[in-house]
Amino acid sequence: MTALTLLDELGGRRTAQLAEEPAFAKPARPLGTRVAYAAAHVVPSAFADNTPGRPAEIDWDATLAFRHHVWSWGLGVADAMDTAQRNMGLDAAATRELVTRSAAEAASVGGALVVGVNTDHLEAERVSLDEVVAAYVQQLHHAEDAGAGVVLMASRHLARAASSGADYVRVYREVLAAAGAPVVLHWLGTAFDPALAGYFGSDDPALAADTLLEIIDAAPDKVTGVKMSLLDADAEIAVRRRLPASARMFTGDDFHYVGLIEGDEQGHSDALLGAFAAVAPNASAAIQALDAGDVAGYRAILGPTEALSRQVFAAPTYFYKTGVAFLAWLNGHQPAFQMVGGLHAARSLPHLSRIVELANAAGALELPELAAARWHAMLAVNGIDAASGPDASAPASHLGTAVFA
């Protein structure tokens, strides 16, 4: 068996045994007991100028192949969200094209898809509430015209323009009135985006929740669910128990999702998670276990991934996208460990080493030998003498058409 070389925070080396390839099976029928979306990232062209401030140049073949990977495991795709580097490298033109292309791919295979709708195409930082509404509606209509479901993302422009919870109620009322189908609302916490402080009118989650629920109660036919990304399980459960029957709670809590998805005697959360992009096979297999009534099996499969997710989403949490892309590269879903905006440089080698270690322990390395080879090659490029392992390439017959050697 291959030995993985791992690094500690001071660059000291140790080894761990590479785990065997996980034995998860793709579902034979649609997942039933939970609705689950993986928030997908984008893959840049490796030769492009992927430096901070430059427009995103997307490798569309690899980006869309990754979405097909997620759909093949029975999960939905949440696209053009913060995981796709909205406000962190994905510019407005690339976002529009991503929505259009992903919607077409989803239609071609019957894959579930929702896309983020925001106001981030506006050039000015400070705008009026009316301009916020118009910007939301412009992106909303583009997404609906493309055939995608909608997640109404938290807006930095709205956070700056609003002076009270009433301003949020007004803006969401007007935007929801323009929606042609029910949407998912998104409450993104400051760990993910510090510019969203005080969203829904208060820094107190309980008071902000009152505003959120007022928005839903005013238009129950226009809201199909809420994605909460506060990394606060108690706050999520409190809101979940107050939602009308017409609205689902989609957990965006990448620290506590195992228990939230399992639920309790009063209900459960469905999932819309960046973490699930990193562990799509594990997530699918765990929900298949729930579908079969095997709660212990669900916990055994998904439980170990939570430690991995906590590492990927460690503070500063908004750099979690680096870990998602890193795992996609290790698992053969993109040809190079690169990200738009140069974000592949946002985490240290010891941080990435811990991701390798936890992914190995959680059964989240889809092709372990390839992952080990790529990791050891990365160490070598950085002047670290890794343990001997296989060549960084792998036979095409083993990797398959969606995997890059």
N, C-alpha and C positions, 0 to 999 in steps of 0.2 A: 504493500500500500504506500501511496505517496505521503510524504511528510510535508505539512504546511509550515513554512517559516513565518513566524509572527513577531511583531515588534511591540515593546512596551513604550511608555511615554518618553523614556530617555534614549530610545533606539536600541536597547538591549534585545537580543534575539532568543527565541525559544521555538519549539516545534509542537505541532499537534497532528494527529493522524487524520488524514482526509477521509471524510465519511463517504459511504457508498451513495450512488445515485438514488434519489428518492423514488419510491414505488407508487406514486400517485397516478390515478387513472382519470382521464377526462370524463365528464358526465355523459351518460347515455341519454339523458332527458334534461329539460330545463331545471335549474335549481328552484326549489319550491318554498322552503320555510323562511328564507330570508332573501331580500333584494340586496344585491351587492354590486357596487361600482368601484372600479379601480381608477384613480385619478392618474392619467398617463403623462409621461414627460415627452419632450421632443428630442430628436437626434439631429445634430448639425452635420453638415458636410465636413468631413475631416480636413479637407484642404482649404476650407474657407477662412476668412478673417474673423474668427470667433473670439474677438477681444472685447473688453468692456466698452460699451457705447456704440458698437457697430450693429447695423441691422442684422437680424437673424437670417442665416442661410441654411435652410433645412434640407437634410437628407430625407426626402419624402418616401423613398422605398423603405428605408429602415424604420422611419417614424410610423408609417402605416402598417408595416409588418408587425410591429410591436402591438398595435391595437388588435390585429387579427390573433395574435398570441393570447391576449386577454380574452377575447370573445371565444376562442377555442376551448377555454376552460369554463365557459358558462357564465362568466362575469360580464357586467356592463362596463362601458368605458365612460369616464367623466373627462371630457377633453377641454382644452383651452382654459384650464383652471390655474391655480397658483402653482401646481406641480409642473405645469408646462412653462413655468417661468414668466407668467404675467407679472409685469412691473419689475422683473429681474432679468431682462434680456430678450424677451419675446415682444417684438414691436407690433404695432397695430396692423400693418399690412400682412405680416406673417400670421397673426392671430386670425384674421379674416380668412386667409387661405387655408389655415388649419381647420377651421370650422367647416368650410365648404368641402374640403377633401375628406375629412373624417365622416361627415354625414353621408357622402356618396359611398364610402367603404362600408359603413354600417348598413346602408340600404342593400348593398350587394350581397350581404350574408345574413341579413335579419338580426344584426347585433344591436343590443340596447345601447343608446348613446344619449348623454346629456352634455351640453357645452356651457361654458361660462359666458355670461353677459355682464359687461361692466361699463365703465365710463372712461376707460384708460386711453382711448384714442384722442381725447381732448388734449391740446397742447398746453393750455393755461392750467396752472395749478389751482387757482382760485376762480370759481365760477358761481353763478347764481343757482338757486334751487331749480328754477325753470330750465336752465341749461343742463343740470344733472338729469332731469326727467327726459329731456330731448336726447341726450347722449345714450341713456339706457335704452330708450325706445328704438333708436337707430340700430344698436347692436341686437336688440331683441328681434326686430323684424328680419335682420340678416340671418340670424340663427333659425328662425321659424321658416323663412323662405328656403333655406338649405335643407329643411326636413329634420332638424335636430330638436330634442327636448332642451329645456332651458334651466340652468341654475343662475338665479339672480345674485351675483356676487356682491360682497361688501365693497363699497366705492370709497376710495380715498377722497374724491371730490365731495361726496356727500358728507363724509366725516368732517371736512373742513368747513363746509357751508352751513351745516345744521347747527342750530343753537339750542335745540330742545328735542325731546322725544316727539313732540307734535310735528316737527319738520320731517322726521323720518316717516311718520304716519302719512303725511301729505304726499311725499315723494313716492312711496311704495303704492299708495292708493292709485295715483295717476299712472304709474308704470304698469301695475297689474291690470288696470282697466284696458290697457293697450294689448295685453297678451291674448293670443288666440287660443291658448291651451294652458292648463295649470302648470305652474313652475315650482321649482324648489328654491326656497330662500336659503341664504348662506350667512352664518354668523361666524366670522373669522376673528380669532383672538389676537391680542397684541404680540404673543410669542411668535406668531407667523408674520405679522405685519404691524410694527409699532405705530404706523401712521393711522391705524384704525382705533386708537384709544377713544373711549367714550361712545363707541358705536351703539346705535339705538338709544342714544341720549343719556347714557350714564356709564360710569366705570363700575358700578355695582351690578353684578350679573342679575340679581333678583329684580332690580328696577328696569334694567334693559330688557329682561324677559317679559315684563309687563307690556312694554311697547311692542315687542315682537308679536306677542299674542294678540294685542289689539289690532295689528296689521292683518293677521290671519283671520281673526273673527269678523273683520269688516269685509273680507272677500274670500270666504271658505271655498268657493268654487274655483278660485284662481290659484290656490296654493296646495300642491300635492304633498309637500313635505318640507322639512327644515334640516339643513346640514349644520351641525354645531361642531366647531373646531376651537374649543376653549381649553382643551386638555384638563378639564375639570369634570370628572365623572358625576359627582353629586349635582352639579349645576345642570348637566345634560338630563339626568334622570328626573330632576324637578320639573324641567320644561316638558319632557316626554310625557309625564303624567298629567299635564295640563293641556296637551294638544287635543283638538277635536278628532273624532274618529276618521275624518277625511284626510288627515295629514300624518305622514310617517315621520319618525325621527331617524335621520341618517347620521350615524356617528361619524364625526371627523376627528375623533380622539385617538391619535396614533399611540397613546400611552396605555389606554385602558380598554381597547376594543374587544378583547376576549370576553370579559364579563358583560359589557354593554350589549354585545350582539347576542350572547346567550340569554340575557334578560333575567327577569324575576317573575313573581306571581302576578305582577301588575303590567307586564309587557316587556318588550325588548326594543332594541335599536336595530335598524337595518344599517347598511354600510355604504359610505362614500369616502374612500380612504386613499391617500397617497401611499400608505404602507402596502396596500393590496397590489399596487403596481409592482412592488418589489417581490412579493410572495404570492403571485396569482395562483400557481398550482396548489400551494398549501391552503390558501383561502377557499378555493373551490373544493378541495378534498374535505376540509372541515365542515363546510356547509352541506356537502353530500352526506357526511356523517349525521348532521342534525336532521336532514331529510329522512334518514333511516332510523331516527329515534335514538341514536347512539351519542348521548351527551358526553360520555367519557372519551369516546373517540374524537369528538370535536375538540375537547380540551387538550387531548394529547397531541393533536396535529397543530392546532393554532396557538396553543399556549407558549411553546418555545419561540414563536416568531415575535412575541411581544418584547422580549429583551432585545432582539435585533432591531425592532422598530424604535425602541427608546434610544438606541445608539444612533440610528440614522437621523432621528429627530432631536438629538441632544442640542442644548443651547450652544450658539445661537440657532434657534429652531428653524429660522427661515432659510438656512443653508442645507436643509434636509434634501433638497433636490439633488445635491451632489451625491449623496448616498444612493438615491434611487437610480441615477444614471450609472454610477459605479457598479451596482449589482446587475443592471441590464448589460453592461459590458462584460462583466465576469461570466454571465450566463449566455453570452453569445448573441445578444439581441442588437448589438451595434458594433461596428467595426473598430471604433476607437473610443477611448475614454476622454471624450470632449463634450463640452456643453456650450450653448450660445452664451455670449457675454463673458466668456472665460471662467464660468462658475465651477469648472472642474478643479480649479485651484483653491476652492473655499474650505477644504478639509485637509488635515495633516495626514501624513503616512501612518502614524500610530492610530489615529482615529479610523482610518480605512482598514487597518489591520484588525481592529476590534470588530468591524463589520464582517470581515472575512471569517473571523473566528466564530462569531455568533451565527452567521448564515450557515456555516458548516455544521454547527451543532443543531440548528433548527431544521435541517433538511431543505434549505432554500438555495443550495447550489444545484442547479438543474443538470449541469454536466460537470461534475466535480473535477475531472482531470483537466478540462479546458480552463475552468476557473483557477485552478492551482497554477497552471502554466502561465496564464495571463498575469496573475498576481506576482509570481516569481520573476517574470520578465519586467514588470513594473519596478520591483525592488532593484533588479540589476541595473536598469536605466538610471536609478537614483543612487547607484554606487554601493548597494548593499548586496553582499554575497548570500543569495538565497539557497535554501536546500535544493538539491538536484531534483528535477522533475521533468515531465514530458516537454517536448518542443511546444512552443506557443501556438503552433498551428495544429489543426486536427483534420482527419480525413473528411472530405465533403460528405461521404456516404454516412458518416456518423453524425455530423452536425445537422444535416437537413437543409432545406432551402431557406429557412428563416433564420439561420444561425450564421454568423460571420466568423470565419477563421482568422 
